[in-house]
């Protein structure tokens, strides 16, 4: 029985360097914008400058930022593949046993979107390429909070560049391994 408990309490190989990500993704500006929730998985990799690869599902709606009431229209679904550089630390806060880190990183994402009742000239489906410099705060081996802001290029039947805002929470799957 003890052997079974030990076997069941050890982290799986897939959990070793992975993290769940949850957050908000949205374009900024006037007129019609995308506002969506993100849920995904991030895994540590070593591929050139990229240190983390992520796969994220995005579900939201089109919102008319100029409307006072009833500005939502249709639905949007996106599947995002992203790469993140390593965190460049700016400051360490807290004690040695309970530290938090503030740093910056760069995220590059490619997203495939499907939309219902899309007001965008790109039509449906369309794609996006996003470059997001980000500010991250939190435990280097635990939960982290990220604020990302940068341009996104929509392409499809027409092209458009919009500002993009991402707010992300990352939590490791297994506590014994470092955060990706």
Order of alpha helices (4+ residues) and beta strands (2+ residues): alpha-beta-beta-beta-beta-beta-beta-beta-beta-beta
